[in-house]
Structure formats: structure tokens, C-alpha cells
Amino acid sequence: MNNIIQFENVSKSFGDLKVLDKLNLEVKDGEKLALIGPSGSGKTTILRILMTLETIDDGFVSVNGEYLWHEKNNGKIIPASENHLHKMRDHIGMVFQQFNLFPHLTAIENVEQPQILIKKRSKPEAKDKAEELFNLIGLNDKKDHYPHELSGGQQQRVAIARALAMEPKIMLFDEVTSALDPELVDEVLTVLRKLASDTDTTMLTVTHEMNFAREFADRVLFFDAGQIVESGKPENIFANPEKRRTKEFLKKFINNVN
Amino acid sequence: MEWNWDHAYAVLPQLLKGLVITIEATIVASLIAYILGLAIAIFKMSKSKFVRVSLYWMTEFVRRTPILVQLYVVFYVLPDFGIFLEAFTCGVIVLGIHFSTYTSEVFRAGIDNVSKGQWEAAKSLNYNPYQAWKHVILPQAIPPMIPPLANYLITMFKETPLLAFITVVELFRAADQYSNSYYTYLEPMTLVGVFFLIVSIPSAMLAMKLEKKFKPIKVTR
């Protein structure tokens, strides 16, 4: 299988703070990845770089066999133009911690508008697609509500549908349950589990829900200080972590969860 | 001194003419204030620090000096430099520029109020900047701007008598001319006040209604 995502020696700093330090990462097409680790360890930055919301300072990122932040011009490698980024963004969708639904549009309009504007679908096509997705997220009865009339969990499910409607090859989930009240977390995770088992979309999830990471992921990456400390199958990482830092981190969660 | 209806009737046609000039001046000045204010707001978000800092001091300068002084400079001093403008033109330009420094704050606050997450969501869905402005940012930014912009319109309307000082025969100067000719201030000035009230009270009520209608969109978490 090909790598759909590749980070080669990618570095990124915010001021003096180095969030990614010569990071190397390969993700196979269709892989479901969980990124875990302490806050500020660079997990979210990886997703934001892929979504082109953050630039990189050094190294190369490839998506679907092409450089993301660079392009080739007459054999020379130059920084990516806005046109190139626009083309590359088509492969990628993202769901945010704060949902970021458009508050002036109803739930279904949130899902329809990007399809009409970006995918150039007709209104009926966009509506069909949106309704299909509202079935998937189990919110058919709420589709004409405005975001502020929905609970956080419902808003997040709509945000997932909105990203899915664009049919990206890669879906990025950035702590999508962190802003939710505890009783609303499950309804969102249920949708993610369904997606993970039903689609061959590549999925990268930054999460603090260890139980979810265990069931959902093909591979778990433990991050600390801008580096991948340990990576492997969830059963290995969670049951027999090799590195001391991983053990310490997981201990906190296991104590809390069990 | 007693109210004389003859004076009241006699001054009325001139006052109505003046009122038309007042309203025209308000409309033109407010258009300048809105368009220039939006431009200032956009340029104040510029990446260039030079642009931002220059705009800051320009708007501070305009805002911290009296409108009357600005009117005199533009009308009486610019001709010394070979720039001749009609009194009405001078008046609306000065009023418009003066208030653009205030409306720019309204525009900026409206745009700032739309969270960074909205830009990021639009970008993640591959909206280009134009589509993001048109379909995501402005529809959220504009409604809360409408009430304060309406209030500035009413304020500008009330400031138009300043144009009298540079010879524009608007409502106030029309009354003043009559008063000077017939040595009576009671009727003309009372009517001027009444005219201002007749326009500004309903406008203020409308602005309050707009405020209720265009409450910022709620975002729940």
C-alpha cells in the first residue's frame, strides 16, 4: 500500500517554542491513526499543517504523492502557490474541537453550501448528499435547526457531516470531543467508529479518549515534545508500552478511566 | 416676546429648502463615512505595519480635532494652495472623513467578532478568500454593525448645522438668515428644532428596533 501522507524531517516553531522537531511520519492509504500525548506535544500542529492552516519551517510534507507545501516548477522545488494549496486541500477534510459550524446557516445548509460552492454540485445533488449524511449521523429530525439550537454533540456531528460531504481522501479530527460535556461524547465517538469501520478514508485523530483510541485506531502514535516517542498497534501501546514516557502518560489515563 | 405665526409661515418655505440640503448632506456624508470607514477597517488589517501605524495616526488626528476647525481649513485654507471646492462638497467630505474614523471601528469590531475558527472552517472546506468573505464572514459580521451605523447616521444628521459656518444654506443657516433679516429668532429656531426632532426621533426608534432585530448570532458550545 502507498503512503498517502508523508512527513520528512518536518520542523515547526512558534516563536521560541519548537513544536515539531525533524518529524518523520508515514501514513498508509486507508489507515486509521490515533495521535495521543500531552498537550502542547505537537499532535494538533500535524493536523493543522496538513489542513494548510499552519506553514512548515523546514522539511517536506507529501499528500497523495505530491508535495503539500512545495511544488515543482521547471524541475525546481519552490514554495507552494495558493493555487497548488487549493488543489491539495481538496484531498483533506477537518473537524475542529470547537465545531466551527456557520452560525447563520441551518444544519443542512452548513452541509449543502460547501458542496454547491466548491464541488459545484447542483442544489438537489447537494441536498441528497446532505440527507444521506444526516441519516448517518442520526440527525434527520434536526436538519433545519440552526447551530445554536443544537447541543454540542449534535453540532459536532453536523460538522463531521459537513466535512464528509466534500468526500476527502483524508479526514482529520482535532480533539473533536474535548469541548463536549461528558454525556455528549459518546454520540460523537459512535459516528467516528461507524466511519472507521465503514469507509476506507484515511483518518487521523488527535484524542484524549484512550478507550476510543484503542478501538478505533489501526496504529497509535504517542507524541511528546515534538517527537514520536512510540508508535504501534493499539493493543501493544496500551498494554505493553516500551518507553518510560509513554508508560507515565498512560498511567494517568488508566487510573482515571478504570 | 410672543410667538408670531406670520413669521412661522413666512420662514417655512426657506426652512424646507434648507431641510432638503441637510438631508442631502447627511446622505452623501454618510456614504463617504461608510465606504471610507470600510476601506480603513480593511487596510487596518493589513500585513504591513507601516500601513497600520499610519492609518492609526491619521484616524487619531482626524478624530481628535474639532469638525469645525477641519471645515474651516478645507474651505478657507485649501484655496491658498490652489484647491477650490464648493461649500457643500467641502462640508460632506469633511463630515464623511470625520465620521469614517468612527465607522471604521464599527466595521472592524464586526469583522473581529467573527471567530478565527470560522475562517479556518471555511479554509478547510477549500473556500477561497472571496467565498469566505461573501458566504461566511460578512453574513455574520454585517447584522451587528447595522444598529451602530444607523446611530452614526443620526449623529451626522445632527452635526450638519456646522456646514452653516462655511456658507452652506442648510436648515440652520436658512433659519439664521431669516432671523437676521427680521430680528426674530423664536419662530425660525423653534421650527429648526422641531424639524430635527421630527427626523431624528423616528430614526432613533428605528435604530433601536434594528438593534433588537440584529442581535449578534448566538454561538453555543
Contacts between the chains, C-beta under 8 A, distances in Angstrom:
chain1	res1	chain2	res2	distance
A	51	B	120	7.8
A	51	B	123	7.5
A	51	B	124	5.2
A	52	B	123	7.0
A	53	B	120	5.5
A	53	B	123	6.5
A	53	B	124	7.3
A	86	B	126	6.4
A	86	B	128	6.8
A	89	B	123	7.6
A	89	B	124	7.5
A	89	B	126	4.5
A	90	B	126	6.1
A	92	B	124	7.6
A	93	B	124	6.7
A	93	B	125	7.7
A	94	B	124	4.3
A	96	B	117	6.2
A	96	B	120	6.8
A	96	B	121	6.7
A	96	B	124	7.8
A	98	B	115	7.8
A	98	B	117	5.2
A	98	B	221	7.1
A	99	B	221	7.9
A	100	B	115	7.7
A	100	B	117	4.0
A	100	B	118	6.2
A	100	B	120	6.5
A	100	B	121	3.7
A	101	B	121	7.5
A	102	B	118	6.9
A	102	B	121	7.1
A	102	B	135	8.0
A	102	B	136	5.7
A	102	B	140	7.7
A	103	B	140	6.5
A	103	B	217	4.4
A	103	B	218	7.2
A	103	B	219	5.3
A	104	B	139	4.7
A	104	B	140	5.4
A	104	B	217	5.8
A	113	B	135	6.4
A	114	B	125	4.2
A	114	B	126	7.6
A	114	B	127	7.2
A	117	B	127	6.6
A	117	B	131	5.6
A	117	B	135	6.6
A	118	B	125	6.3
A	118	B	126	4.9
A	118	B	127	6.8
A	118	B	131	7.9
A	147	B	219	7.2
A	147	B	220	7.5
A	148	B	217	7.1
A	148	B	218	4.1
A	148	B	219	6.3
A	148	B	220	4.9
A	150	B	220	7.9
A	152	B	220	7.3
A	152	B	221	5.8
A	155	B	220	7.8
A	159	B	121	8.0
A	162	B	125	7.2
A	163	B	124	7.3
A	163	B	125	7.6
A	166	B	125	6.3
A	166	B	126	7.3
A	179	B	221	5.8
